[in-house]
């Protein structure tokens, strides 16, 4: 079986989305599938062809600004896709995210191969996300696919049904590499780096510091003002980079929390599991309804005590997290966030139990191996 994946973003780009699609391609290759990927060259230095962990990666040079990469990839796709097809003669086309789906579907129909489109998430929170949401609404009802796979029931109920998107729509959630994110990871070296003194409690959170994420991170920082009254020696470690970082640092200074909030900057993907493992409490601060956060999956897979917002943030049939796997708090509520953090700092036994259940929940429902097999079964069905 030969499958070509279209995606505007792929390793070596660093981010949750790139990590996920890289894991999917690697996993499919491990199942004996001949996988090629057509993606954007987000850096001029990247080769237009290379083999990456057994996956054949074709790239298109991008000439426009990074902010328009998604749209440029969609517009420039047909010519390069035809070149890849002439070389690979793939049996099935897999379009990841909206942007390759319309033209990928038209090409698949032209050459007579099945087409699987995948929608990971849609939001309408920031001005940019509202534009992208409108593009989804305009293009998806007209797109051609044999199966449209979506990450969550939330996407169907909140967006697709009202837009008149039809055909064979199935839920195949995102997943996490449980070989890398699991309770067995040793975080002792990172913990020693982070602690100012022996026995110091570490609270950890990490997000790209763009507008919507920064709003959520601000509530975690504000919560620390209450947490340090009871645990004056504890520290919040914030991972990530982005244009809102200085505003968040200024917030910590304004609240008098400089000694209690440490910004460690961008963390390489390979080291993020160690940071989770080093923490006494892991916090995720999503404040808007989400089709499925990879960072939530990663943090639960770590087996550490988690505080999650009681809002749609999980892929799959049920998008809201359960109190069986994490302490749940109200979104955008610093006081309730502080309550959740303090509950886990006070009760280590509760934290251990929630951590164990969180790991089991991820391993059973969202391991990358499970998701890869779901796609393999789908491909085989379409190629019969």
PyMOL commands that set and color helices and strands:
alter all, ss='L'
color gray80, all
select helices_A, chain A and resi 16-30+66-88+101-111+127-142+153-163+188-194+211-230+245-254+269-278+294-301+334-346+348-365+368-382
alter helices_A, ss='H'
color red, helices_A
select strands_A, chain A and resi 2-6+34-41+49-52+55-61+92-96+114-119+147-150+169-171+202-206+235-239+261-265+281-283+306-309+327-329
alter strands_A, ss='S'
color yellow, strands_A
deselect
rebuild
show_as cartoon
